Amino acid sequence: MKAQKGFPGFPAGKLRTTPIPNLFYSELLPAIDHLGELKLTLYAFWVLAQKEGRLQYLRQSDIAGDEIFMQGLDPREQESQEILADALERAVARGTFLKATLTFADGEEALYFLNTPKGRAAIEGIECGDWNPTGSEEHPVELKIERPNIFVLYEQNIGALTPMIADRLREAEETYPATWIEDAMRIAVENNVRKWRYVEAILNDWDKRGRDERENRGDSEKARRRYVEGDFSDFIER
């Protein structure tokens, strides 16, 4: 039997890292009782963090093509494929992944998204039919409705971009749905409060109390007053 090679340790110097939400450690990790599902979940964080573009998802065929990862599931090819299929089902059932099955000219294919605001928004767009096949084997799907890059949205509505603001924008993009950010910026413009802290306050308020989409369809003056009174009044210049 061939002896396994030990891990030599992390090298000195700055290393690339993969962001993983704290909720993974406090809620998901204690609940996952299947090694294949655990490996797949961690793998998903790593792979999706490296993907570019606004639509980030996994496909079973892509994962199966990663020889190193599949060897880690099981050295035997057939067994590793079965473990992967089982792990995907478990991750979907647990709610870690969201699954969308699309029909192409050559058949159906499943796309797997992390259950994040961006993942949920992508699933919503796909369910509404707002997607197109690209003909590309690597990126077979694109959404019809491409939302503005958050940096462009900020510069067009709030002001000049700084490195500190850029970091906060990236954090907001990972935390809140794109529609919330756009609507919060619109409210800031309507109330002439072009400050990112004001936009953040609106987003935080929606996150805490829940957002009632009917606000935009009801009494517009009442809705406007809500964002210039109370805690929001500190941002208004008198």
Buried (B, 14 or more C-beta within 10 A) or exposed (E): EEEEEEEEEEEEEEEEEEEBBEEBEEEBEEEBEBEBBBBBBBBBBEBBEEEEEEBBBBBBEEBBEEEEBBEBBBEEEEEBBBBBEBBBEBBBEBEBBBBBEBEEEEEEBBBBBBBBBBBBBBBEBBEEEEBEEEEEEEEBBBBEEEBBEBBEBBEEBBEEEEEEBEEBBEEBBEBBBBBBBBBBBBBBBEBEBBEBEBBBBBBBBBEEEEBEEEBEEEEEEEBBEBBBEEEBEEBEEE
